[in-house]
Amino acid sequence: MHLRLQLSEELPSVEGDTSQLQQLVMNLVINGAEAIGEGKNGSVLVVTGTQDVDESYVRKFAPGTIHEGRYVFMEVQDTGSGMDRETLSKIFDPFFTTKFSGRGLGLAAVTGIIRAHNGAMDVYSAPGEGTRFKVLIPPTAEPAAKLKPEAIVRDLTGRGTILIVDDEEIVRRTADICSSSKAMT
């Protein structure tokens, strides 16, 4: 499985809770990876950018949730097996899961996070075609906080051991892959 990124360098700021937005990204990427399946070739693509939303888009994908205007978007696309209409209609229901070990709370949490940030989500999926989640969040008029150059240039080299404990195998495998690739450099 490959994780590919197409991240826009010039995005407007959004007002939000950093940990919730990280949770949103993590849930969508992990779902995409799990849709591909263990040991299978495939990819998860994360794309960011801006999109101008018009009235027809609002009516079709997000009636009553967002308004016309410019939004920051994030798309997470996978090359997994995709979902039929019946499954797709239930994916945001709490405790609905198609996985043996899943709890069915990931996409329900994603929905709550998007609502809390005054955003909307569009989902496309079909059997054999993978799945695409597109999240729209309104930008803020406030400029992004500038990071101090010292914070970016800190030397973080060192040695040590990190213990990863998680009940999700994909989280443990990702941590193992990251530690193995770091050890090679």
C-alpha positions in Angstrom: 0.0 0.0 0.0 1.3 3.5 -0.9 0.3 6.8 0.7 0.6 9.6 -1.8 0.3 13.3 -1.1 -0.7 16.2 -3.3 -0.8 19.1 -0.9 -1.3 22.7 -1.9 1.3 25.0 -0.5 -0.9 28.1 -0.5 -4.0 27.3 1.5 -6.0 29.9 3.5 -6.2 29.3 7.2 -9.2 27.5 8.8 -10.3 28.0 12.4 -10.4 24.7 14.1 -9.3 22.3 16.8 -6.0 20.8 15.7 -6.5 17.5 17.4 -9.9 17.0 15.9 -8.7 17.9 12.4 -5.8 15.4 12.9 -8.3 12.8 14.0 -10.4 13.5 10.9 -7.3 13.0 8.6 -6.2 9.9 10.4 -9.6 8.2 10.3 -10.0 8.8 6.6 -6.5 7.6 5.7 -6.8 4.5 7.9 -10.2 3.7 6.4 -8.7 4.0 2.9 -5.8 1.8 3.8 -8.1 -0.8 5.3 -10.3 -0.8 2.3 -7.3 -1.8 0.1 -6.6 -4.7 2.4 -3.5 -6.2 4.0 -0.8 -7.3 1.6 -2.5 -5.9 -1.5 -1.2 -3.3 -3.9 -3.1 -0.1 -3.9 -2.8 3.5 -2.8 -4.4 6.2 -0.7 -4.1 9.7 -2.1 -4.5 12.8 0.0 -5.2 16.0 -1.9 -5.6 19.5 -0.5 -6.6 22.8 -2.2 -9.4 25.4 -2.4 -12.7 25.2 -4.2 -15.3 27.7 -5.0 -18.7 26.3 -4.2 -21.8 27.5 -6.0 -25.5 27.2 -5.3 -25.9 24.0 -7.4 -23.0 22.3 -5.6 -24.6 23.1 -2.2 -28.0 21.8 -3.4 -26.5 18.6 -4.7 -24.0 17.7 -2.0 -24.5 19.7 1.2 -28.0 21.2 1.4 -28.4 23.1 4.7 -24.8 22.6 5.8 -22.7 25.1 3.9 -23.2 28.2 1.7 -21.8 29.5 -1.5 -18.2 30.6 -1.3 -14.6 29.5 -1.2 -13.7 26.5 0.9 -10.5 24.6 1.8 -10.8 21.0 0.8 -9.2 17.8 1.5 -9.8 14.6 -0.5 -8.8 11.2 0.6 -9.1 8.6 -2.3 -8.4 4.9 -2.1 -8.1 2.2 -4.7 -9.9 -0.3 -2.4 -12.9 -2.4 -3.3 -15.4 0.4 -3.0 -18.9 0.2 -1.6 -22.4 -0.4 -2.9 -25.3 2.0 -2.3 -26.7 0.1 0.7 -23.3 0.1 2.5 -22.7 3.7 1.5 -26.0 4.8 3.1 -25.0 3.4 6.5 -21.3 4.4 6.8 -21.8 7.4 9.0 -24.2 5.6 11.4 -22.6 5.0 14.8 -21.5 1.4 15.4 -22.0 0.4 11.7 -18.9 -1.4 10.4 -17.9 -3.8 7.6 -14.8 -4.9 9.5 -14.4 -7.9 11.7 -12.6 -5.9 14.4 -14.1 -2.5 13.8 -16.2 -0.5 16.2 -18.0 1.6 13.7 -17.1 5.0 15.3 -14.5 6.4 12.9 -16.8 7.9 10.2 -19.4 8.9 12.8 -16.6 10.9 14.5 -15.5 12.4 11.2 -19.1 13.6 10.6 -19.2 15.3 14.0 -15.8 16.9 13.5 -16.9 18.3 10.1 -20.1 19.7 11.6 -18.2 21.3 14.5 -16.0 23.1 11.9 -19.0 24.3 9.8 -18.0 22.1 6.9 -19.5 19.4 4.7 -18.4 16.1 3.1 -19.1 14.5 -0.2 -18.5 10.8 -0.7 -18.2 8.8 -3.9 -17.8 5.1 -4.0 -18.8 2.2 -6.2 -17.9 -1.5 -6.1 -14.5 -2.0 -7.8 -13.8 1.7 -8.1 -12.5 2.6 -4.6 -13.8 5.5 -2.5 -13.3 9.3 -2.4 -14.1 11.4 0.6 -14.1 15.2 0.0 -14.1 17.4 3.1 -14.9 21.1 2.8 -14.1 23.6 5.6 -14.7 27.3 5.4 -11.5 29.5 5.6 -11.1 32.2 8.2 -10.2 35.8 7.4 -7.4 35.6 9.9 -3.9 34.9 8.5 -2.1 31.8 9.5 0.1 32.0 12.6 3.7 32.4 11.5 6.0 29.8 13.0 9.2 31.0 14.4 12.2 29.9 12.3 13.9 28.4 15.5 10.9 26.1 15.9 11.4 24.7 12.4 15.2 24.3 12.6 15.5 22.4 15.9 17.8 19.4 15.8 15.8 16.4 16.8 18.5 13.7 16.3 19.0 11.3 19.1 18.5 7.7 20.1 15.9 6.0 22.1 13.1 3.5 22.1 9.4 4.3 21.6 6.8 1.8 22.7 3.7 1.8 20.5 0.6 0.2 22.0 -2.6 0.2 20.0 -5.4 -2.2 19.3 -5.4 -1.4 15.6 -3.0 -3.5 13.6 -2.7 -0.8 10.8 -1.4 1.7 13.4 1.1 -0.8 14.7 2.3 -1.7 11.2 2.5 2.0 10.2 4.7 2.7 13.3 6.8 -0.3 12.4 7.3 0.8 8.8 8.2 4.3 9.9 10.8 3.0 12.4 12.3 0.6 9.9 12.6 3.3 7.2 14.2 5.7 9.7 16.7 3.0 10.8 17.8 2.6 7.2 18.8 6.3 6.8 
